Amino acid sequence: MKISPIQRIPTHIISGFLGAGKTTLLKSLLTQKPENEVWAVVMNEFGQIGVDQLLLVNEDGYAIRELLGGCLCCSSQLSMQVTLSRLLSDTKPHRIFIEPTGLGHPAQIIEQLTEPHWQTRLDVRSPVTVVDGSRLHESEWVQQNLYQDQLKAAQIIVVSHQDLMNEQDINSLELLKVEYQAYAQEWLMASQGNIQLQDIDFSFKGTQRKIQPLLSIQKTFASDQIVPEIKQLPYHYIETAQGYSVAGWKFSKRLQFHFYDVLDLLCEQQDWLRIKAIFYTDQGWKAFNFNPEQFNYQTTDESIDNRVEIIYRGERDWSEFEAQLLSYQISKS
């Protein structure tokens, strides 16, 4: 007797900042369900009272589940594991859509769903992030760390509310595409959330990313030792995709740096495509946003950490840069 292999279920993650239009996009996609299939939706809301589920018609052929009171990538990880397991066994869906809260970090959800435990059950498709095109001109909106993290995690970015975009929004969109070109993304314009499933139904291609100790710490390892992957601060990471690389560092928010020394260090760098950073300095929290045409920096709200990212091509040794940056600390705590 020949046993057929288990069919992996296409699974879509649709993220986006608060009010970006995730549910509108989801409703449009659900209208494309073939009559002979069962589709499932897992919706995550940060509060304890579910609202989004009421916006979707729960008809035959749909299975809708909600996870309340937290983010799928943080406090609700176990709940998501249980919910997905029950969904697969009880409903046996042909396709799954997961909509995290607008306060969620989709990269962590993707990491969970691509673990060996799920790889034989789920076929994770290209992660989608929805952005509100009519708010691209609001610098305080697009410069939030969470907003940027959601963009980086996406392979497909759907721009909503295009009918409300002004000239400044359109120009900001073009700059945004250049800024995130290292992440090899597809950009789609949506009218009333109308996107065809075939436009987002591609296999997930994870960006190669190495999160390791700071370069100064790596030098303490013997040549035959494997440098471990870590997740706690501080750390250094390299991401590569489509011939581009992103070198990044993250430090505790408790560390404070000399503002003018950091500014000079960033300005001295050469042969880069983009530099973005946020630091707690002796002049307060400062955000830096450099492109080859202009060097911008401004006072900003307190961040969850100190961080810097540099987009470039080719190979580069960042040891000297890191050593200089560390020498500009005011506090060591």
C-alpha positions, 0 to 999 in steps of 0.5 A: 500500500502506497502512502501519500505524503502529507500535503503542506498547506500554503500559509500567508502572513499579512502584517501591517501597522495599525490601520494600514488596511490588512483586514480589507486586503484579507477580505478581498483575498477570501472572495477568491476561494475556490468553492471546493476548498476550505480556507482558515484565518487566524487573527491576532488582536492586542486587546482582550475584545475581538473586533476584526473577526466581526468584519469577516463573514464566517460562511461555509468554507471558512474557519476563523480563529482569534487570538486575543490579549497579546502579540503572536510573536511574544506572549501568545506563542504557545496559544498560536501553536495550540490554535494552529494544531487544532485548526489543522486537525479539526478543519483540515484547511487547504490554505491559511491566512495569519493576520498579526496585530499591527503591534506585532513583529512578523519576522518572529512569527515567520521564524516560528512557522519555519521551524522544523516542527511546522515545515512538514505541515505548513508551506509558508508563502511570501510574507506580505506587509500592508502600508498606508500610502496616504501616510508616507509623508509623515516622517514620524510614522514611517521612522518608527522601529516597528514600522521599519521592522515590518517592512524588512520582514516582507517579501511583498509590500502592498500599498493601500489607500493609493487614491488618497496619496498626494505628491509628497506621498508618491515621492516618499514611496519612491524613496522607500523603495530605494531604501529597502532595495537590499531586501529584494521586495515586490511592491504592489499598489492596491485599490480598495485592498484588491490584490489577486492571490496569484500576485502574492502566492510565492514561496518564502525566501528567507533573507540570509542573516547572521546574528552574532556577538560583536566583532570585538567579542568574535575575535576572542574565539579560537580559529577552529571555534564556531561563532554562535548565533545569539539573540540577546543585546548587544549583537552584530548582524549581517543580512544579504540578498540580491547582491546587497548586504546590511551590516547592523548593530544593536545595543541596550538603550541604557548605553549613551554615546557622544553625539558629535563623535557618532555623527562624525563616524557616520559621515566618514563612511564611504561606498554605502547606499544607505545609513540609518541609526538611532542613538541615545546621546548626550544631546538626547535621542537622535535619529540618523537617516543618510542617503547619498544625496543628503545627511539628515538627523533629528531629535526623536522619541526614546527607542527600544534600543540603540541601533545602526544599519548600513546598506552596501555592496560587496565584502567589508571588514567592519571591525574598525567601525565597531571599535570606534563606535564603542569608544564613543560610549559615555556610560558602560552600564 
